[in-house]
Amino acid sequence: MWSFDKEFERQYEFAKEIGNYYACANRLRTLTEKFTSRLLNARGIRDTDHMSLSDRIEYLKKQNIFDNKSIEYLKFIKEIGNEGSHGAEIYKADIDIAAQAFERLLEKEDYYLNILHDKYILAKESYQKEIEERARLAELRAQNPNYNRSPVSYKKTIRISSIVGWILGIAILILVIAFFIHIFRNVFKSTKIDMDKEISEYYEDSWNHITLSIGNTHKPQAAIWLNGGGGNTASSNTSVVTVSSKGIVKAVGRGTAYVVIMSSTGMSETYKYTVK
């Protein structure tokens, strides 16, 4: 079923026989660590062994190349791997969703690598220019000991330093305010579903396009996110299918509709239903 890694494919088939998915969870985490290492290497970071997976995800998030859904994919795989390492109960549906998420990330790997490499080249060129400017100033000071040391220059330096101090103080205050706003938004994170946005980001596959007859019900894999409470569900057309707060989808009329299931952390999956 999963072709992105032979070892994971072997473990997955064996896990289905014995009903134990711990090894699959650990393998997915290992693959994700290798995936993030490749991205960090493209950004110029060679020594990634000292970085935890959480640190890598946060660093990549700050590069502004991942959409929110991709970041949620990485975090979900990390959590599944942690649970597998600590003996928590792992279900087949957990592994299926994590594997699907990893597959989505791999589809965009070349795109991510190219952008990160371009960022590395720009940063390297900027650093080289800074080194050359410092060397030029050092040469001027060596040729003229009084360079930039006259009383007028000194007063200007003091005045500029004061201005810089004020600017830095204001910048730090803005960062502190932004930090608390970020914390507040995470604590009170809304799970309101933007149906148009979810449908526009929908990628059709065999697992997320379901055909039902009127009266039939279906429970998509992402419904497990709703087991602990919280989260949200929505149907694009309730005259075709309805969806309960537990994620149970019921076909009520002929046509096509989309169902979105969102976890309490904002991670979402979209399913397409055709009712005949």
C-alpha positions in Angstrom: 0.0 0.0 0.0 2.8 2.4 0.9 5.6 2.6 -1.6 7.7 5.5 -0.2 9.9 3.2 2.0 10.4 -0.6 1.7 11.1 -1.1 5.4 7.9 0.8 6.5 5.9 -1.3 3.9 7.3 -4.5 5.4 6.6 -3.4 9.0 3.1 -2.3 8.0 2.1 -5.7 6.5 3.5 -7.5 9.6 1.7 -5.1 11.9 -1.6 -5.9 10.3 -1.1 -9.5 11.1 -0.2 -9.1 14.8 -2.2 -5.9 15.5 0.8 -4.0 16.9 1.8 -0.7 15.1 4.6 0.6 17.4 7.4 -0.2 14.9 5.4 1.6 12.1 5.1 4.7 14.3 8.8 4.7 15.1 9.8 4.2 11.4 7.6 7.1 10.3 9.3 9.3 12.8 12.8 8.2 11.6 11.8 8.9 8.0 10.5 12.3 9.0 13.8 13.1 10.8 15.7 12.2 7.6 13.3 14.3 5.5 13.9 17.4 7.7 17.7 16.7 7.7 17.6 16.9 3.9 15.8 20.2 4.0 18.1 21.6 6.7 21.2 20.5 4.6 19.8 22.5 1.7 19.6 25.6 3.9 23.3 25.1 4.8 22.9 23.4 8.2 25.1 20.3 8.0 25.1 19.1 11.7 21.5 18.2 12.4 22.1 15.4 14.9 22.0 17.9 17.8 18.6 19.2 16.8 15.4 17.5 18.1 12.5 16.9 15.6 10.6 19.7 17.4 13.5 22.1 16.9 13.7 21.2 13.2 10.0 21.7 12.7 10.1 25.2 14.4 13.2 26.2 12.3 11.5 25.1 9.0 8.3 26.9 10.1 10.3 30.2 10.4 11.5 29.8 6.8 8.0 30.6 5.6 7.9 27.9 2.9 5.4 25.5 4.6 1.7 26.1 4.7 0.0 25.5 8.0 -1.3 22.1 7.0 2.2 20.8 6.2 3.4 22.0 9.6 0.5 20.2 11.2 1.4 17.1 9.2 5.0 17.2 10.6 3.7 17.7 14.2 1.2 14.9 13.9 3.8 12.4 12.7 6.1 13.5 15.6 3.3 12.9 18.1 2.5 9.5 16.7 6.2 8.6 16.8 6.4 9.7 20.5 3.4 7.7 21.4 4.9 4.6 19.7 8.2 5.1 21.6 6.4 5.4 25.0 4.1 2.4 24.6 0.8 4.4 24.1 -1.9 2.6 22.1 -1.5 3.0 18.4 -4.3 2.2 16.0 -4.1 1.3 12.3 -6.0 4.5 11.5 -3.3 6.6 13.2 -0.6 5.0 11.0 -2.7 5.4 7.9 -3.3 9.1 8.5 0.4 9.7 9.4 1.6 7.8 6.3 -0.8 9.8 4.1 0.6 13.0 5.7 4.2 11.9 5.1 3.4 11.1 1.5 1.9 14.6 0.9 5.2 16.1 2.3 7.3 13.9 0.0 5.3 15.1 -3.0 6.6 18.7 -2.4 10.1 17.8 -1.3 11.9 19.1 -4.5 10.0 22.4 -4.2 11.0 22.8 -0.6 14.7 21.9 -1.3 15.0 24.5 -4.2 13.6 27.3 -2.1 15.8 26.5 0.9 18.9 26.3 -1.2 18.1 29.7 -2.8 17.8 31.2 0.7 21.1 29.6 1.7 22.9 31.2 -1.4 21.4 34.6 -0.7 22.4 34.4 3.0 26.0 33.3 2.0 26.3 36.2 -0.5 25.0 38.7 2.1 27.5 37.4 4.7 30.4 37.7 2.2 29.5 41.3 1.5 29.5 42.0 5.2 33.0 40.5 5.5 34.3 42.6 2.6 32.9 45.8 4.2 34.5 45.0 7.5 37.9 44.4 5.8 37.5 47.8 3.9 36.8 49.7 7.1 39.8 48.0 8.9 42.1 49.0 6.1 40.9 52.6 6.3 41.5 52.7 10.0 45.0 51.3 9.6 45.8 54.0 7.0 44.3 56.8 9.1 44.3 56.3 13.0 41.9 59.3 13.3 39.4 57.8 10.9 35.9 58.1 12.5 37.4 59.3 15.8 37.1 63.1 15.6 35.0 64.9 18.2 32.3 65.6 15.6 32.2 61.9 14.6 32.2 60.9 18.3 29.1 63.0 19.0 27.4 61.6 15.9 28.3 58.1 17.1 26.7 58.8 20.5 23.6 60.3 18.9 23.3 57.4 16.5 23.8 54.9 19.4 21.0 56.6 21.4 18.6 56.4 18.4 19.6 52.7 17.8 19.0 52.1 21.5 15.5 53.5 21.3 14.8 51.5 18.1 16.0 48.3 19.7 13.8 49.0 22.8 10.7 49.5 20.7 11.5 46.4 18.6 11.9 44.3 21.7 8.6 45.6 23.0 6.8 44.7 19.7 8.3 41.2 19.8 7.1 40.7 23.4 3.6 41.8 22.5 3.6 39.6 19.4 4.8 36.7 21.5 1.9 37.0 23.9 -0.6 37.5 21.1 0.8 34.2 19.5 0.4 32.4 22.9 -3.1 33.7 23.3 -4.1 32.6 19.8 -2.7 29.1 20.3 -4.5 28.8 23.7 -7.8 30.0 22.3 -7.3 28.5 18.8 -10.5 28.6 16.7 -11.6 25.4 15.0 -14.0 27.3 12.7 -13.9 25.6 9.3 -13.4 27.6 6.1 -15.2 25.3 3.7 -14.2 27.1 0.5 -10.5 27.0 1.5 -10.7 23.4 2.5 -12.3 22.4 -0.8 -9.7 24.4 -2.8 -6.9 22.5 -1.0 -8.5 19.1 -1.5 -6.4 16.5 -3.4 -8.6 13.6 -4.6 -7.4 10.1 -3.9 -9.0 6.6 -3.5 -9.0 6.9 0.3 -10.8 10.3 0.4 -13.4 9.9 -2.3 -16.2 7.7 -1.0 -19.4 6.5 -2.8 -22.5 5.8 -0.7 -26.1 4.9 -1.2 -28.9 6.9 0.4 -29.3 5.8 4.1 -25.7 4.5 4.3 -23.3 5.8 6.9 -19.5 6.1 6.9 -16.9 7.0 9.5 -13.7 8.5 7.9 -10.3 7.8 9.4 -9.9 11.4 10.6 -12.9 11.0 12.9 -10.5 9.6 15.6 -9.4 13.2 16.2 -12.8 13.9 17.7 -12.6 11.0 20.3 -11.1 13.2 23.0 -13.5 16.1 22.5 -13.1 19.4 20.8 -12.6 19.7 17.0 -15.3 20.4 14.5 -17.1 18.9 11.5 -18.9 20.4 8.5 -20.7 19.3 5.3 -20.7 21.5 2.1 -24.2 20.3 1.3 -26.4 18.8 4.1 -29.1 17.8 1.6 -26.6 15.2 0.3 -24.7 14.2 3.4 -24.8 15.1 7.0 -21.9 14.7 9.5 -22.2 14.4 13.3 -20.0 15.9 16.0 -18.4 12.4 16.2 -17.5 12.4 12.5 -20.3 9.9 11.4 -21.3 10.8 7.8 -24.8 9.8 6.6 -26.0 9.9 3.0 -29.4 11.6 2.8 -29.8 12.6 -0.9 -28.3 12.1 -4.3 -25.4 14.3 -5.4 -21.9 15.2 -4.4 -20.7 17.0 -1.2 -17.6 17.6 0.8 -17.1 16.8 4.5 -14.3 18.4 6.6 -13.1 17.1 9.9 -10.9 19.3 12.0 -9.0 18.4 15.2 -8.9 20.6 18.3 -5.3 21.7 17.1 -6.6 22.9 13.8 -5.4 19.9 11.7 -8.0 19.0 9.0 -8.9 16.5 6.4 -11.4 16.8 3.6 -13.4 13.9 2.1 -15.6 13.9 -1.1 -18.8 11.9 -1.0 -20.8 10.8 -4.0 -24.3 9.6 -3.2 -26.2 7.5 -5.7 
